[in-house]
Amino acid sequence: MINKASKYNIQNYHDFGICFPIKVLTDKELIYFQNNYREFENFYNGAPPKNTTKQLHLFFDWAYTLATHPAVLDQVEKILGENILIHSSSIFCKNPKDLNFVTWHQDGYYNDLDKPEYVSAWVALSNSTPENGCLRVIPGTHI
């Protein structure tokens, strides 16, 4: 059964293209994923090349566990229904004093989809604020 908050989030997604925040990880799980990502990052001396941060769920158990986390999938299913699959996964890490940025874009275009019937389940592993370069969305541009 969908509770009122979930109905509100679903309506926000359809109207504006985004619904947040939705807590999907326990504190213990968050620490687990943070530690595994740090280990991955440390392998590359703190700066993994961009090509290594895509499709991690295909190569690392911890990334697969995050991508298929029941609480994440439950939220996606509320919007798309039960017949879902993972199209791709990426980790965007913005380290202190990093001048790189991701330009404004629509994911469907970059994923070469002509009819983008999918959602991006964006899971923050650290605080995301305007001061540290959080994700920003223009409401309604998902259509």
Secondary structure as GFF3:
##gff-version 3
##sequence-region A 1 143
A	DSSP	alpha_helix	4	16	.	.	.	ID=ss1
A	DSSP	alpha_helix	27	43	.	.	.	ID=ss2
A	DSSP	three_ten_helix	50	52	.	.	.	ID=ss3
A	DSSP	three_ten_helix	56	58	.	.	.	ID=ss4
A	DSSP	alpha_helix	61	67	.	.	.	ID=ss5
A	DSSP	alpha_helix	70	80	.	.	.	ID=ss6
A	DSSP	alpha_helix	107	110	.	.	.	ID=ss7
A	DSSP	three_ten_helix	130	132	.	.	.	ID=ss8
###
